[in-house]
Amino acid sequence: MNIFSEPLTIEHLTMAIAGLPEPLQNSKLVHLTDFHFDGLLLTEPLLNQVIEASNQVNPDIIVLTGDFVTHSPKPIHQLARLLNRLQSRAGIYAVLGNHDLYFPYSKGEITTALTDVGIQVLWNQVVYPLGAGLALVGLPDFWSPEFNPALVMNQLDPSLPRIVLSHNPDSAETLQQWRVDLQLSGHTHGGQIVMPGMGSVPTWIHASRERIPKFLWPWIPFLEAKWPKVVKHWQWAQGLHQVGTNYLYVNRGLGTFPPGRWNCPPELTVITLVEAATKAEAGLHRQVSAASSKR
């Protein structure tokens, strides 16, 4: 039996970037993350729907920000065959998440499977799929011992616009020392259960920590260390956030862990890049459209 999820939602984000070259005006990206493809956490019918919806957008590039599998890397082979149907003008680029590194051999097997269907996996790399005027940076997972953004970020001219792919949004704290016009992350699944007016349950619990009697902490998820660690910054569980002078967008992902999703549907994000007239206007068009497309 599959874990309860909700209908796919398509979110639209327009991002103003200072210094974006005029030829890249209105370039379109599709962002997908957290597949957890194993026959339970993400169903094949939902994935097929995601692929069809992405292809209808006709994106310039597609970016995938990790957690393709949950534990065993074996499902990556079937997932890669399905992802081979994704279409984009300038390619598909991916980074790996913590679950993609679960076993010592996971990284190699997942990277090979994705590469074989034309998806370029970035690991401390920078590429220029849309031309020299916009860098696309792919980082290792934040918990990996190889997470060292200085290796890549220090190579870039500070005046060069860049988009950073990093699975775990907590990495935005470290990345504040460099220019990041837009960081794309996943990992949190949006908190999965969102209470109207309160936000996601883990976000609310984290924010309410000091108001909860300490004797109750051991019985409440996300308050005690014995509970699985997910993120430090639950306030960045989903959507767009300004972190210092940088911008971070956290996609709610596609896969679903128990107990399921409520008021937190799986997400495909369509990002349109526009040029900011001045540096002060960067990010001014950053609102996600209110009219999400539920499919």
N, C-alpha and C positions, 0 to 999 in steps of 0.2 A: 504494500500500500504506500502511495506517495504522500509526503508531508504536505499539509495544507499550504497553498500559496494563494496568490491573487492574480487577476488579469494583468498582462504586461502593460506598462505605462511608458509612453514616449515623452521624454522631457526635452524642451528646446532651450538652449542657452546661447545668447549672443555675447561675445566677449570682445571688448575694445582693447587693442594692444598698441602701445606706443611704438612707433617706428615700424609697424607692419608694412612691408612693401605694397605699393598699390596693386600689382598683379595678383597678390594673395587676398585682396579684399573679397569678402564673402566666400572664402574657402570653407568647406564643410567637413567636419570630423564626426565620426560615430564612435562612441565610447561604450565598451562592454566590459564587464568584470565579474569575477566570482561565480564561475560556472558550476563548480563542484559536481561535475558530470560523473554520475555513478549509477544512474537508473532510479535513484530515490530522491536526491536533493534537487535535481533538475530533470524534468521530463523531456523526452525527445520531441513531443508535440509542441511544447513551449519553445524549445530551442529552434525548431523549424519556423515557428512564428517570428522569432527574433531575427532569424536570417532573412526571411522574406521582407520584414519591415525595414531592415537595414538596407537591403538592395533597392527598395523603393525610394530611399533618400538619395541615391546616387552620390555617395560621399567621395570626397577627394582622397581621404585616408581613413582607415579604421584602426583604432587603438584598443588593445586588450590588456587589462591591468592585473592579471594573475588569478591564482587559485582555480586552475583549470580542472583539477581533481581534488579529492578530499584526503585520501590516504594512499592507496596503491596507485602508481602511475599508469597501470594497464588501461583504464578507460580512455586515456588520451588518444589512443589510436582510432577509436570510433569517433570521438569528439573531433579530431583533426579532419577526418573524412567529411563530417558534416560542415565544419567551418570552411572547408575548401569551396563551398558554394557562395561564400561571401564575396561581394564584388566592390571594388573601389578603384578609382583612377590611378592613384599613386602608391598603392600597396597597403599591406596590413602589418602592423608592428605590435609587439607584445613585450611585457615584462612578466616575471614570475612572482608568485606570492609565497607565503610561508608554507602552505599545504603542498606546493609544487616542489618543496625541498624536504619533504617528510622523511624519505629514505635517502641514503647517500647516493643511490643511483637514479633518483627521481629527476634531478635537474637534467642529466644527459638524455634520458629517455624522452622526457617531455619536449626538450629543445629540439631533438632530432625529429620527432613526430610532427611538430609544428613547422619546422624548416622544410620538411619534405612536401608540405602542401603550400609552400610559398609565403608562410608567415615568418617574418624576421624577428627573432627574439633578441632583445637588447639587454646587455649586462654590462653596466658601466660603459655605455657607448652613446655616441651622438651621431645622428644621421640628418639628412636634409631632403626629405621626400618631396617637399614643395618648392625647393630651390634654396639657394645660399642665404636668403633673407630671413629664414625661420629655422631654428634648430629644434630637433626633437630628441630629448635626452631620455634614455632608459636606464633606471637604476636597479640594482639587486634589492631583494626584500630587506626592509628595515632591520629585521632580526638576523639577517645573514651576517657572518663575520666579514664578508666582502663588501658590505654597505660602506662606501667611502666616496660620497659625492664630489669631494675635492678633486678626485682623479679626472672627472669630466668637466665639472663646472669651472675650474680654474683655467681650462683650455679656451673658454669662450670669451669673446670680446664683450665687456659689460654693456655695450650699446646694442648687442644683437638680441632680438626677440627670441624667446625660447618657451617651449612647452615641455614639462617634465612628467614622465610616467613613473609613478612610485606606488606600489601596492598599498602600503600602510600609511594612512594620513598623518600619523605621528611624526613621520619624516619631515613634515612641513616646518616643524620647530627647528630642526637642524638646518634646513634649507634657507632659513631667513637671512643667512649671511651672503647669499647670492641673489641676483635678480631671477625671479620666476614669474613670468607673465601669467602662467596657468599651470598648476599641478593637478594631474588627474589621478585619483586613487579610488580604492574600493575598501575591501576587508571587513567593514563593519556591518554589511547588509542593511545599513540604515537603522540598525537597532532592532529590526524585524517586527516589533510590536510598538506602535505609536499611539499614545493617548491624546485625543483632541485637546488642544489648549495646554498640554504638558510636554509634548515631545516624546521621543522614544523612551521606553522604560529604563534602559541602562543610562541614558543621558540624564533623566530625571533623578534616578537613584544617586548617580555620581554628584549631581548638583546639590542634592539634599543630604549628603553624607553627615554633615555636622548637626543636622536637625534630627537625626535618627539615633535613639539611645544606643550606646555602644554595645550593650549586652545583646542587641538584636543583630549586630553586624555579621556574626558567623552564619546566620540563617538567611542572609540576603545576598543574592548573586551580585558580583562586580564590586563588592565592598571589601572582601577578605582575599588575601593572597591565595588561599586554597582553591578559589574558583578560577576557571580558565581565564588567563590573561588575554584580552583582546586589544584594547587601546588605552592609552592614558587620557587622551583628549576626546572624551565622549561628546563634548560640545560640537565636534566636527563629524558627527555620525553620518550626516547626509547633507547634500546641497552645497551651496557656494559660501565660502568664508574668506575673509581677509585676514592673513597672518602676517603681521608687520606690514610691509609694503607689497607683499606677494598675494596671489590668489590661489585658493585651493578649492577644487570641486570633488565631492565624494559621491560616487554613484552607489545606489542601493544594491546593485548586483542582481544576479539571476537565480543563483542557488538559494536553497532555504533549509536551515537547520531546525530541528525540533525546538519549540513547539509549533513552529510555523510563522506565517506572516499575518499581521492584522494592521490595516491602515498604513501599510508600508509595502506597496507592490513592487515586483521586480521591474527593473528599469533598463531602457535603452536611451542613451543621451545623444542628442544631435547638437553639435556645437558649431556655430557660425562665427568666423573671425572677421572683425572689422578693424579699420585703422582708427586709432584715437588721434584726434586733431592736435592734442597737446598731451604731455605726460600726465598732467593733472586729470585728464578725462579718461585715462586708462581704467577699464573696469566699470565705467559708468553705465554700460549697457548689459550689466551682468545678471539681470533678473531672469529667472526661469519663467517661461511662459505659463500663465495660469491655466491655459487651455491645454492640458495634457491629453494625449491621444490614448485611450484605453482600447485595447484590441482583444 
